[in-house]
């Protein structure tokens, strides 16, 4: 998950043409950096419009509430369904400041999440963690097993890219040009628009070498790092 900036002005088409109209879909697509706002997959194969608060019992107000709409993939939308309510509103709260994405997943281990502030009693944080756990780990049906495997493979490819850049920065044979190129690549990966950015931010924040020598690449979150300078 990542912080988004929702356009303040509600598109006029929302009330007249519905939340699946071309204007609404394209606006939300751009707002969410063309990613699923939950799993961060870029340009998912089966995108959908997700209602943060489910519009149960044909609640027409929630159905077309501009502040309730996000861009998502089918997997995350179907997992969230009507069960997960009161999750963090990423147009209001930066989830990186509330939830730790623990390292990176694999097909033989689960992704894990924890609260940044262990004493935090905010139910929205706890409910969001429960939802993310399902989005990244659930294999309860054949299709969810397949889509989970595909998701993890995409993340692992990006992980290898991250590790390659971190290695270049550390390696004794790297010259200034090598290090600067690696820094530029890491800077790209740490941006909201990059796929699975939450993983790379938290890997960076927990890396003592990167935080000691290159914390300027993630200065806005440096205070969250457990590493001592």
MARBA-3410 file (N, C-alpha, C, O; in Angstrom, 1 decimal):
229
0.8,-1.2,0.0,0.0,0.0,0.0,0.9,1.2,0.0,2.0,1.2,0.4 ~ 0.3,2.3,-0.4,1.1,3.6,-0.6,0.1,4.7,-0.5,-1.1,4.6,-0.7 ~ 0.7,5.9,-0.2,-0.1,7.1,-0.1,-0.6,7.6,-1.4,0.3,7.7,-2.4 ~ -1.8,8.0,-1.6,-2.3,8.5,-2.8,-2.9,9.9,-2.6,-3.2,10.3,-1.4 ~ -2.9,10.7,-3.6,-3.5,12.0,-3.6,-4.8,12.0,-4.4,-4.7,12.0,-5.6
-5.9,12.1,-3.8,-7.2,12.0,-4.5,-7.5,13.4,-5.0,-7.5,14.4,-4.2 ~ -7.9,13.5,-6.3,-8.4,14.8,-6.8,-9.5,15.4,-5.9,-10.5,14.6,-5.7 ~ -9.4,16.6,-5.5,-10.4,17.1,-4.6,-11.8,17.2,-5.3,-12.8,17.1,-4.6 ~ -11.8,17.5,-6.6,-13.0,17.7,-7.3,-13.6,16.4,-7.8,-12.9,15.7,-8.6 ~ -14.8,16.1,-7.4,-15.4,14.8,-7.8,-15.8,14.9,-9.2,-16.4,15.9,-9.7
-15.4,13.9,-10.0,-15.8,13.9,-11.5,-17.3,14.0,-11.6,-18.0,13.2,-10.9 ~ -17.9,14.8,-12.4,-19.3,14.9,-12.6,-19.9,13.7,-13.1,-21.1,13.4,-12.9 ~ -19.2,12.9,-13.8,-19.7,11.6,-14.4,-20.0,10.6,-13.3,-20.7,9.6,-13.6 ~ -19.5,10.7,-12.1,-19.7,9.7,-11.1,-21.2,9.5,-10.8,-21.6,8.3,-10.7 ~ -21.9,10.6,-10.6,-23.3,10.5,-10.3,-24.2,10.2,-11.5,-25.3,9.6,-11.3
-23.7,10.5,-12.7,-24.6,10.3,-13.9,-24.3,9.1,-14.6,-25.2,8.5,-15.2 ~ -23.0,8.6,-14.6,-22.6,7.4,-15.4,-22.1,6.3,-14.5,-21.9,5.2,-15.1 ~ -21.9,6.5,-13.2,-21.5,5.4,-12.4,-20.0,5.3,-12.2,-19.3,5.9,-12.9 ~ -19.6,4.5,-11.2,-18.2,4.4,-10.9,-17.4,3.6,-11.9,-16.1,3.6,-11.8 ~ -18.0,2.9,-12.8,-17.3,2.1,-13.8,-17.2,2.8,-15.1,-16.7,2.3,-16.1
-17.6,4.1,-15.1,-17.5,4.9,-16.4,-16.0,5.2,-16.7,-15.2,5.1,-15.8 ~ -15.8,5.5,-18.0,-14.4,5.6,-18.4,-13.6,6.7,-17.7,-12.5,6.5,-17.3 ~ -14.3,7.9,-17.5,-13.6,9.0,-16.8,-13.2,8.6,-15.3,-12.1,8.9,-14.9 ~ -14.1,7.9,-14.6,-13.9,7.5,-13.2,-12.7,6.5,-13.2,-11.8,6.7,-12.4 ~ -12.8,5.5,-14.0,-11.8,4.5,-14.1,-10.4,5.1,-14.4,-9.4,4.7,-13.7
-10.3,5.9,-15.4,-9.0,6.5,-15.7,-8.5,7.4,-14.6,-7.3,7.5,-14.4 ~ -9.4,8.1,-14.0,-8.9,9.0,-12.9,-8.4,8.3,-11.7,-7.3,8.6,-11.2 ~ -9.1,7.2,-11.4,-8.6,6.3,-10.2,-7.3,5.6,-10.6,-6.5,5.4,-9.8 ~ -7.2,5.2,-11.9,-6.0,4.5,-12.4,-4.8,5.4,-12.2,-3.8,5.0,-11.8 ~ -5.0,6.7,-12.6,-3.9,7.6,-12.5,-3.6,7.9,-11.0,-2.5,8.1,-10.6
-4.7,8.1,-10.2,-4.5,8.4,-8.8,-3.7,7.4,-8.1,-2.9,7.7,-7.2 ~ -3.9,6.1,-8.4,-3.2,5.0,-7.8,-2.0,4.6,-8.5,-1.5,3.5,-8.3 ~ -1.4,5.5,-9.3,-0.2,5.3,-10.1,-0.3,4.0,-10.9,0.7,3.3,-11.1 ~ -1.5,3.7,-11.4,-1.7,2.6,-12.3,-1.5,1.2,-11.6,-1.3,0.2,-12.2 ~ -1.6,1.3,-10.2,-1.3,0.0,-9.4,-2.6,-0.3,-8.7,-3.4,0.5,-8.4
-2.7,-1.6,-8.3,-3.7,-2.0,-7.3,-3.2,-1.4,-6.0,-2.1,-1.5,-5.6 ~ -4.2,-0.7,-5.3,-3.8,0.1,-4.1,-3.5,-0.8,-2.9,-3.0,-0.3,-1.9 ~ -3.8,-2.1,-3.0,-3.6,-3.0,-1.9,-2.3,-3.8,-2.1,-1.4,-3.7,-1.3 ~ -2.1,-4.5,-3.3,-0.9,-5.3,-3.5,0.1,-4.6,-4.2,1.3,-5.1,-4.3 ~ -0.2,-3.5,-4.9,0.8,-2.7,-5.6,1.2,-3.3,-7.0,2.3,-2.9,-7.5
0.5,-4.2,-7.5,0.8,-4.7,-8.8,0.5,-3.6,-9.9,-0.6,-3.1,-9.9 ~ 1.5,-3.4,-10.7,1.3,-2.4,-11.8,0.5,-2.9,-12.9,0.8,-4.0,-13.5 ~ -0.5,-2.1,-13.4,-1.3,-2.5,-14.5,-1.8,-4.0,-14.4,-1.5,-4.8,-15.3 ~ -2.5,-4.3,-13.3,-3.0,-5.7,-13.2,-3.9,-6.2,-14.3,-4.6,-5.3,-15.0 ~ -3.8,-7.5,-14.6,-4.5,-8.0,-15.8,-6.0,-7.8,-15.7,-6.7,-7.7,-16.7
-6.5,-7.9,-14.5,-8.0,-7.8,-14.3,-8.3,-6.7,-13.3,-8.6,-7.0,-12.1 ~ -8.2,-5.5,-13.7,-8.5,-4.4,-12.7,-10.0,-4.2,-12.4,-10.8,-4.5,-13.2 ~ -10.2,-3.7,-11.2,-11.6,-3.4,-10.8,-11.6,-2.1,-10.0,-10.5,-1.7,-9.5 ~ -12.8,-1.6,-9.8,-12.9,-0.4,-8.8,-13.3,-1.0,-7.5,-14.3,-1.8,-7.4 ~ -12.5,-0.6,-6.5,-12.8,-1.2,-5.1,-13.4,-0.1,-4.2,-13.0,1.0,-4.3
-14.4,-0.6,-3.4,-15.0,0.3,-2.5,-14.4,0.0,-1.1,-14.5,-1.0,-0.5 ~ -13.7,1.0,-0.6,-13.1,0.8,0.7,-14.1,0.4,1.8,-13.8,-0.6,2.5 ~ -15.2,1.1,1.8,-16.3,0.7,2.7,-17.3,0.0,1.8,-17.9,0.6,0.9 ~ -17.5,-1.3,2.0,-18.4,-2.1,1.1,-19.8,-1.5,1.0,-20.4,-1.0,2.0 ~ -20.4,-1.4,-0.2,-21.7,-0.9,-0.3,-22.8,-2.0,-0.2,-23.4,-2.4,-1.1
-22.9,-2.5,1.1,-23.8,-3.6,1.4,-25.3,-3.1,1.3,-25.5,-1.9,1.4 ~ -26.2,-4.0,1.2,-27.6,-3.7,1.1,-27.9,-2.6,0.1,-28.8,-1.8,0.3 ~ -27.2,-2.6,-1.0,-27.5,-1.7,-2.1,-27.4,-0.2,-1.6,-28.2,0.6,-2.0 ~ -26.4,0.1,-0.8,-26.2,1.4,-0.3,-25.7,2.3,-1.5,-24.5,2.3,-1.8 ~ -26.6,3.0,-2.1,-26.2,3.8,-3.3,-25.3,4.9,-3.0,-24.5,5.3,-3.8
-25.4,5.5,-1.8,-24.5,6.6,-1.4,-23.0,6.1,-1.4,-22.2,6.8,-1.9 ~ -22.8,5.0,-0.7,-21.4,4.4,-0.6,-20.9,4.0,-2.0,-19.7,4.1,-2.3 ~ -21.9,3.5,-2.8,-21.5,3.0,-4.1,-20.9,4.1,-5.0,-20.0,3.8,-5.8 ~ -21.4,5.3,-4.9,-20.9,6.4,-5.7,-20.2,7.5,-4.9,-20.2,8.7,-5.3 ~ -19.7,7.2,-3.7,-19.0,8.1,-2.9,-17.6,8.2,-3.4,-16.8,7.3,-3.3
-17.2,9.4,-3.9,-15.9,9.6,-4.5,-14.8,9.2,-3.6,-13.7,8.7,-4.0 ~ -14.9,9.5,-2.3,-13.9,9.2,-1.3,-13.8,7.7,-1.0,-12.8,7.3,-0.2 ~ -14.7,6.9,-1.5,-14.7,5.5,-1.1,-14.2,4.6,-2.3,-14.1,3.4,-2.1 ~ -13.7,5.2,-3.4,-13.3,4.5,-4.5,-11.8,4.4,-4.7,-11.1,5.4,-4.6 ~ -11.3,3.2,-5.0,-9.9,3.0,-5.3,-9.8,2.0,-6.5,-10.7,1.3,-6.9
-8.6,2.0,-7.0,-8.2,1.1,-8.1,-7.6,-0.2,-7.6,-6.7,-0.1,-6.7 ~ -8.1,-1.3,-8.0,-7.5,-2.6,-7.4,-7.5,-3.7,-8.5,-8.0,-3.5,-9.6 ~ -6.8,-4.8,-8.1,-6.8,-6.0,-9.0,-8.0,-6.9,-8.5,-8.5,-6.7,-7.4 ~ -8.4,-7.8,-9.3,-9.5,-8.7,-9.0,-9.2,-9.5,-7.8,-10.1,-9.8,-7.0 ~ -8.0,-10.0,-7.7,-7.7,-10.9,-6.5,-7.9,-10.1,-5.2,-8.6,-10.6,-4.3
-7.3,-8.9,-5.1,-7.5,-8.2,-3.8,-8.9,-7.8,-3.6,-9.4,-7.8,-2.5 ~ -9.6,-7.4,-4.6,-11.0,-6.9,-4.5,-11.9,-8.1,-4.0,-12.7,-7.9,-3.2 ~ -11.6,-9.3,-4.6,-12.5,-10.4,-4.2,-12.1,-10.9,-2.8,-13.0,-11.3,-2.1 ~ -10.9,-10.8,-2.4,-10.5,-11.2,-1.1,-11.1,-10.2,0.0,-11.6,-10.6,1.0 ~ -11.0,-8.9,-0.3,-11.5,-8.0,0.6,-13.0,-8.1,0.7,-13.6,-8.1,1.9
-13.7,-8.2,-0.4,-15.2,-8.3,-0.4,-15.9,-7.4,0.6,-15.6,-6.2,0.7 ~ -16.8,-8.0,1.4,-17.5,-7.2,2.4,-17.0,-7.4,3.8,-17.5,-6.9,4.8 ~ -16.1,-8.3,3.9,-15.6,-8.8,5.2,-14.7,-7.7,5.9,-14.8,-7.5,7.1 ~ -13.8,-7.1,5.1,-12.8,-6.2,5.6,-13.3,-4.7,5.6,-13.4,-4.2,4.5 ~ -13.6,-4.2,6.7,-14.1,-2.8,6.8,-13.2,-2.0,7.7,-12.3,-2.5,8.4
-13.3,-0.7,7.6,-12.5,0.2,8.5,-11.0,0.0,8.3,-10.3,0.1,9.3 ~ -10.6,-0.2,7.1,-9.1,-0.3,6.8,-8.6,1.2,6.7,-9.4,2.1,6.5 ~ -7.3,1.3,6.6,-6.7,2.6,6.5,-7.1,3.3,5.2,-7.1,2.6,4.1 ~ -7.4,4.5,5.2,-7.7,5.3,4.0,-6.4,5.9,3.5,-5.9,6.9,4.1 ~ -5.8,5.3,2.5,-4.5,5.7,2.0,-4.5,7.1,1.3,-3.5,7.6,0.9
-5.7,7.7,1.1,-5.8,9.1,0.7,-5.7,10.0,1.9,-5.5,11.2,1.7 ~ -5.7,9.5,3.1,-5.7,10.3,4.3,-4.4,10.0,5.1,-3.9,10.9,5.8 ~ -4.0,8.7,5.1,-2.9,8.2,5.9,-1.9,7.5,5.1,-2.2,6.8,4.2 ~ -0.6,7.8,5.4,0.5,7.1,4.7,0.7,5.8,5.4,1.2,5.7,6.5 ~ 0.4,4.7,4.7,0.4,3.3,5.4,1.8,2.9,5.8,2.0,2.1,6.7
2.9,3.5,5.1,4.2,3.1,5.5,4.5,3.6,6.9,5.4,3.0,7.6 ~ 3.9,4.6,7.4,4.1,5.1,8.7,3.4,4.3,9.8,3.6,4.5,11.0 ~ 2.5,3.4,9.4,1.7,2.6,10.3,2.0,1.1,10.3,1.9,0.4,11.3 ~ 2.4,0.6,9.1,2.6,-0.9,8.9,4.0,-1.2,8.3,4.4,-0.5,7.4 ~ 4.6,-2.2,8.9,5.9,-2.7,8.4,5.7,-3.9,7.4,5.1,-4.8,7.8
6.2,-3.8,6.2,6.2,-4.9,5.3,7.5,-5.6,5.5,8.6,-5.1,5.3 ~ 7.4,-6.9,6.0,8.6,-7.6,6.5,9.4,-8.2,5.3,8.9,-9.2,4.8 ~ 10.5,-7.6,5.0,11.3,-8.1,3.9,10.6,-8.4,2.6,9.8,-7.6,2.2 ~ 10.8,-9.5,2.0,10.1,-9.9,0.8,9.7,-11.3,0.9,10.3,-12.1,1.6 ~ 8.6,-11.7,0.2,8.0,-13.0,0.3,8.7,-14.0,-0.6,9.6,-13.7,-1.4
8.3,-15.3,-0.5,8.7,-16.3,-1.4,7.5,-17.3,-1.5,6.5,-17.2,-0.8 ~ 7.6,-18.2,-2.5,6.5,-19.1,-2.7,6.5,-20.2,-1.6,5.5,-21.0,-1.6 ~ 7.4,-20.3,-0.7,7.4,-21.2,0.3,7.3,-20.6,1.7,7.5,-21.3,2.7 ~ 7.1,-19.3,1.8,6.9,-18.6,3.0,5.9,-17.5,2.9,5.8,-16.9,1.8 ~ 5.2,-17.1,3.9,4.3,-16.0,3.9,4.9,-14.7,4.0,6.0,-14.5,4.6
4.3,-13.7,3.4,4.6,-12.3,3.7,4.1,-12.0,5.1,3.0,-12.5,5.5 ~ 4.8,-11.3,5.9,4.3,-10.9,7.2,4.3,-9.4,7.4,5.1,-8.7,6.8 ~ 3.4,-9.0,8.3,3.2,-7.5,8.5,3.2,-7.3,10.0,2.8,-8.2,10.8 ~ 3.6,-6.1,10.4,3.5,-5.8,11.9,3.3,-4.3,12.0,3.6,-3.5,11.0 ~ 2.8,-3.9,13.1,2.6,-2.4,13.4,4.0,-1.7,13.6,4.8,-2.3,14.3
4.1,-0.5,13.0,5.3,0.3,13.3,5.3,0.6,14.8,6.4,0.5,15.4 ~ 4.2,1.0,15.3,4.1,1.3,16.7,3.4,0.1,17.4,2.2,-0.1,17.3 ~ 4.2,-0.6,18.1,3.7,-1.8,18.8,2.6,-1.6,19.8,1.7,-2.4,20.1 ~ 2.5,-0.3,20.3,1.5,0.0,21.3,0.3,0.6,20.7,-0.7,0.9,21.3 ~ 0.3,0.7,19.3,-0.9,1.3,18.6,-2.1,0.5,18.8,-2.1,-0.7,18.6
-3.2,1.1,19.2,-4.5,0.4,19.4,-5.5,0.8,18.3,-6.7,0.5,18.4 ~ -5.0,1.4,17.2,-5.9,1.8,16.1,-6.4,0.5,15.4,-5.7,-0.2,14.8 ~ -7.7,0.3,15.5,-8.3,-0.9,14.9,-8.1,-0.9,13.4,-8.0,-2.0,12.7 ~ -8.1,0.3,12.7,-7.9,0.3,11.3,-6.6,-0.3,10.9,-6.5,-0.9,9.8 ~ -5.6,0.0,11.7,-4.3,-0.6,11.4,-4.3,-2.1,11.5,-3.8,-2.8,10.6
-4.9,-2.6,12.6,-5.1,-4.1,12.7,-5.9,-4.7,11.6,-5.5,-5.8,11.1 ~ -7.0,-4.1,11.2,-7.8,-4.6,10.2,-7.1,-4.6,8.8,-7.3,-5.5,8.0 ~ -6.3,-3.6,8.6,-5.5,-3.5,7.4,-4.5,-4.6,7.3,-4.3,-5.2,6.2 ~ -3.8,-4.9,8.4,-2.9,-6.0,8.4,-3.5,-7.3,8.1,-3.0,-8.1,7.4 ~ -4.7,-7.5,8.7,-5.4,-8.8,8.4,-5.8,-8.9,6.9,-5.7,-10.0,6.3
-6.2,-7.8,6.3,-6.5,-7.8,4.9,-5.2,-8.0,4.1,-5.3,-8.9,3.1 ~ -4.2,-7.3,4.3,-2.9,-7.5,3.6,-2.4,-8.9,3.7,-1.9,-9.5,2.7 ~ -2.5,-9.5,4.9,-2.1,-10.9,5.0,-2.8,-11.8,4.1,-2.2,-12.7,3.5 ~ -4.1,-11.6,3.9,-4.9,-12.4,3.0,-4.5,-12.1,1.5,-4.4,-13.0,0.7 ~ -4.4,-10.8,1.2,-4.1,-10.4,-0.2,-2.8,-11.0,-0.7,-2.7,-11.5,-1.8
-1.8,-11.1,0.2,-0.5,-11.6,-0.3,-0.3,-13.1,0.0,0.5,-13.8,-0.7 ~ -1.1,-13.7,0.9,-0.8,-15.1,1.3,-1.9,-16.1,1.0,-1.6,-17.3,1.0 ~ -3.1,-15.6,0.8,-4.2,-16.6,0.7,-4.1,-17.5,-0.5,-3.9,-17.1,-1.7 ~ -4.3,-18.8,-0.3,-4.3,-19.8,-1.3,-5.5,-20.8,-1.1,-5.4,-22.0,-1.5 ~ -6.6,-20.3,-0.6,-7.7,-21.1,-0.2,-8.4,-21.8,-1.3,-9.1,-22.8,-1.1
-8.3,-21.3,-2.5,-8.9,-22.0,-3.7,-7.9,-22.2,-4.8,-6.8,-21.6,-4.7 ~ -8.2,-23.0,-5.7,-7.2,-23.2,-6.8,-6.8,-21.9,-7.5,-5.6,-21.7,-7.7 ~ -7.8,-21.1,-7.8,-7.5,-19.8,-8.5,-6.6,-18.9,-7.6,-5.7,-18.2,-8.1 ~ -6.9,-18.9,-6.3,-6.2,-18.0,-5.4,-4.8,-18.5,-5.2,-3.8,-17.8,-5.0 ~ -4.6,-19.8,-5.3,-3.3,-20.4,-5.3,-2.4,-20.0,-6.5,-1.3,-19.6,-6.3
-3.1,-20.0,-7.6,-2.4,-19.6,-8.9,-2.1,-18.1,-8.9,-1.0,-17.8,-9.3 ~ -3.0,-17.3,-8.5,-2.8,-15.9,-8.5,-1.8,-15.5,-7.5,-1.0,-14.5,-7.6 ~ -1.7,-16.2,-6.3,-0.7,-15.9,-5.3,0.6,-16.2,-5.9,1.6,-15.4,-5.7 ~ 0.8,-17.3,-6.5,2.1,-17.7,-7.1,2.6,-16.7,-8.1,3.7,-16.3,-8.1 ~ 1.7,-16.2,-8.9,2.0,-15.2,-10.0,2.4,-13.9,-9.3,3.4,-13.2,-9.7
1.7,-13.5,-8.2,2.0,-12.3,-7.5,3.4,-12.3,-6.9,4.2,-11.4,-7.0 ~ 3.7,-13.4,-6.2,5.0,-13.6,-5.5,6.1,-13.6,-6.6,7.2,-13.0,-6.3 ~ 5.9,-14.2,-7.7,7.0,-14.2,-8.7,7.3,-12.8,-9.2,8.5,-12.5,-9.4 ~ 6.3,-12.0,-9.4,6.5,-10.6,-9.8,7.3,-9.9,-8.8,8.2,-9.1,-9.1 ~ 7.0,-10.1,-7.5,7.7,-9.4,-6.4,9.1,-9.9,-6.3,10.0,-9.1,-6.1
9.3,-11.2,-6.5,10.7,-11.7,-6.4,11.6,-11.2,-7.5,12.8,-11.0,-7.3 ~ 11.1,-11.0,-8.7,11.8,-10.4,-9.8,12.3,-9.0,-9.4,13.5,-8.6,-9.6 ~ 11.4,-8.2,-8.8,11.8,-6.8,-8.4,12.8,-6.9,-7.2,13.7,-6.1,-7.1 ~ 12.6,-7.9,-6.4,13.6,-8.1,-5.2,15.0,-8.3,-5.7,15.9,-7.7,-5.2 ~ 15.1,-9.1,-6.8,16.5,-9.4,-7.3,17.1,-8.1,-7.8,18.3,-7.8,-7.7
16.3,-7.2,-8.4,16.8,-5.9,-8.9,17.2,-5.1,-7.7,18.3,-4.4,-7.8 ~ 16.4,-5.0,-6.6,16.8,-4.3,-5.5,18.1,-4.8,-4.9,19.0,-4.0,-4.6 ~ 18.3,-6.1,-4.8,19.5,-6.7,-4.2,20.7,-6.4,-5.0,21.8,-6.2,-4.5 ~ 20.5,-6.4,-6.3,21.6,-6.1,-7.3,22.1,-4.7,-7.0,23.4,-4.5,-7.0 ~ 21.2,-3.7,-6.8,21.7,-2.4,-6.6,22.4,-2.2,-5.3,23.4,-1.5,-5.1
21.8,-2.9,-4.2,22.4,-2.8,-2.9,23.8,-3.4,-2.9,24.7,-3.0,-2.3 ~ 24.0,-4.5,-3.7,25.3,-5.2,-3.8,26.3,-4.2,-4.5,27.4,-4.2,-4.1 ~ 25.9,-3.5,-5.6,26.8,-2.6,-6.2,27.2,-1.5,-5.3,28.4,-1.2,-5.3 ~ 26.4,-1.0,-4.4,26.8,0.0,-3.5,27.8,-0.5,-2.5,28.7,0.2,-2.1 ~ 27.7,-1.8,-2.1,28.5,-2.4,-1.1,29.9,-2.9,-1.6,30.9,-2.9,-0.9
29.9,-3.3,-2.9,31.0,-4.0,-3.4,32.3,-3.2,-3.5,32.2,-2.0,-3.9 ~ 33.4,-3.8,-3.1,34.7,-3.0,-3.1,35.2,-2.7,-4.5,36.0,-1.8,-4.7 ~ 34.7,-3.4,-5.5,35.1,-3.0,-6.9,34.2,-2.0,-7.6,34.5,-1.5,-8.7 ~ 33.2,-1.5,-6.9,32.3,-0.5,-7.5,33.0,0.9,-7.4,33.5,1.3,-6.3 ~ 33.0,1.6,-8.5,33.6,3.0,-8.5,32.4,3.9,-8.2,31.3,3.5,-8.0
32.7,5.2,-8.3,31.7,6.2,-8.0,30.6,6.2,-9.0,29.4,6.4,-8.7 ~ 30.9,5.9,-10.3,29.9,5.8,-11.3,28.9,4.6,-11.0,27.7,4.8,-11.2 ~ 29.5,3.5,-10.6,28.7,2.3,-10.3,27.7,2.6,-9.2,26.5,2.3,-9.2 ~ 28.3,3.3,-8.2,27.4,3.6,-7.0,26.4,4.6,-7.3,25.2,4.4,-6.9 ~ 26.7,5.6,-8.1,25.7,6.6,-8.5,24.6,6.0,-9.3,23.4,6.3,-9.2
24.9,5.1,-10.2,23.9,4.4,-11.0,23.0,3.5,-10.1,21.8,3.5,-10.3 ~ 23.6,2.9,-9.2,22.8,2.0,-8.2,21.9,2.9,-7.4,20.7,2.6,-7.1 ~ 22.4,4.1,-6.9,21.6,5.0,-6.2,20.4,5.5,-7.0,19.3,5.5,-6.5 ~ 20.6,5.7,-8.3,19.5,6.2,-9.1,18.4,5.1,-9.3,17.2,5.4,-9.2 ~ 18.8,3.9,-9.4,17.9,2.8,-9.5,17.1,2.6,-8.2,15.9,2.4,-8.2
17.8,2.7,-7.1,17.1,2.5,-5.8,16.1,3.7,-5.6,15.0,3.5,-5.0 ~ 16.5,4.9,-6.0,15.6,6.0,-5.8,14.3,5.8,-6.6,13.3,6.2,-6.1 ~ 14.4,5.2,-7.8,13.2,4.9,-8.6,12.4,3.9,-7.8,11.1,4.1,-7.7 ~ 13.0,2.9,-7.3,12.2,1.8,-6.6,11.5,2.3,-5.3,10.6,1.7,-4.9 ~ 12.0,3.4,-4.7,11.5,3.8,-3.5,10.3,4.8,-3.7,9.7,5.3,-2.7
9.9,5.1,-4.9,8.8,6.0,-5.2,7.5,5.3,-5.2,7.4,4.1,-5.4 ~ 6.4,6.1,-4.9,5.1,5.5,-4.8,4.7,4.8,-6.1,4.0,3.8,-6.1 ~ 5.1,5.3,-7.3,4.7,4.8,-8.5,5.3,3.4,-8.9,4.9,2.8,-9.8 ~ 6.4,3.0,-8.2,7.1,1.8,-8.5,6.3,0.6,-7.9,5.8,0.7,-6.8 ~ 6.3,-0.5,-8.6,5.6,-1.7,-8.1,6.1,-2.2,-6.8,7.3,-2.3,-6.6
5.2,-2.5,-5.8,5.6,-3.1,-4.5,6.5,-2.2,-3.7,7.4,-2.7,-3.0 ~ 6.3,-0.9,-3.8,7.2,0.1,-3.2,7.3,-0.1,-1.7,8.4,0.2,-1.1 ~ 6.3,-0.6,-1.0,6.3,-0.7,0.4,7.4,-1.7,0.8,8.1,-1.5,1.9 ~ 7.6,-2.8,0.1,8.7,-3.7,0.4,10.0,-3.1,0.3,10.9,-3.3,1.2 ~ 10.3,-2.3,-0.7,11.6,-1.8,-0.9,11.9,-0.7,0.1,13.0,-0.5,0.5
10.9,0.1,0.5,11.1,1.1,1.5,11.5,0.5,2.8,12.4,0.9,3.5 ~ 10.8,-0.6,3.2,11.1,-1.2,4.5,12.4,-2.0,4.4,13.1,-2.1,5.4 ~ 12.8,-2.6,3.3,14.1,-3.2,3.2,15.2,-2.2,3.3,16.2,-2.4,4.0 ~ 15.0,-1.0,2.7,15.9,0.1,2.8,16.0,0.6,4.2,17.1,0.8,4.7 ~ 14.9,0.8,4.8,14.9,1.3,6.2,15.6,0.4,7.2,16.1,0.9,8.2
15.6,-0.9,6.9,16.1,-1.9,7.8,17.6,-2.3,7.5,18.2,-3.1,8.1 ~ 18.1,-1.6,6.4,19.5,-1.9,6.0,20.4,-0.9,6.6,20.4,0.2,6.2 ~ 21.3,-1.4,7.5,22.2,-0.4,8.2,23.2,0.3,7.3,23.5,1.5,7.5 ~ 23.7,-0.3,6.2,24.6,0.3,5.3,23.9,1.4,4.5,24.4,2.5,4.3 ~ 22.7,1.0,3.9,22.0,1.9,3.1,21.6,3.1,3.9,21.6,4.3,3.4
21.1,2.9,5.1,20.6,4.0,5.9,21.8,4.9,6.5,21.6,6.1,6.6 ~ 22.9,4.3,6.7,24.1,5.0,7.2,24.7,5.9,6.1,25.1,7.0,6.3 ~ 24.8,5.4,4.8,25.5,6.1,3.8,24.6,6.7,2.7,25.0,7.6,2.0 ~ 23.3,6.3,2.7,22.4,6.8,1.6,21.0,7.1,2.1,20.1,7.0,1.3 ~ 20.9,7.5,3.3,19.6,7.8,3.9,18.9,8.9,3.2,17.7,9.1,3.3
19.6,9.7,2.4,19.0,10.9,1.7,18.0,10.4,0.7,17.2,11.2,0.3 ~ 18.2,9.1,0.2,17.3,8.6,-0.8,15.9,8.4,-0.2,14.9,8.3,-0.9 ~ 15.8,8.3,1.1,14.5,8.0,1.8,14.4,8.9,3.0,13.9,8.5,4.1 ~ 14.8,10.1,2.9,14.9,11.0,4.0,13.5,11.3,4.7,13.5,11.5,5.9 ~ 12.4,11.3,3.9,11.1,11.6,4.5,10.7,10.5,5.5,9.8,10.7,6.3
11.3,9.3,5.4,10.9,8.2,6.3,12.1,7.8,7.2,11.9,6.8,7.9 ~ 13.2,8.5,7.2,14.4,8.1,7.9,14.1,7.9,9.4,14.7,7.0,10.1 ~ 13.2,8.6,10.0,12.9,8.5,11.4,12.2,7.2,11.8,12.2,6.8,13.0 ~ 11.7,6.5,10.8,11.1,5.2,11.0,12.1,4.1,11.1,11.8,3.0,11.6 ~ 13.3,4.3,10.7,14.3,3.3,10.6,14.8,2.8,12.0,15.0,3.6,12.8
14.9,1.5,12.2,15.5,1.0,13.4,17.0,1.0,13.5,17.6,0.7,14.5 ~ 17.6,1.4,12.4,19.1,1.4,12.3,19.6,2.6,13.0,19.1,3.7,12.9 ~ 20.7,2.4,13.7,21.4,3.5,14.4,22.4,4.1,13.4,23.2,3.4,12.8 ~ 22.4,5.5,13.4,23.4,6.1,12.5,24.8,6.2,13.2,25.7,6.8,12.7
END
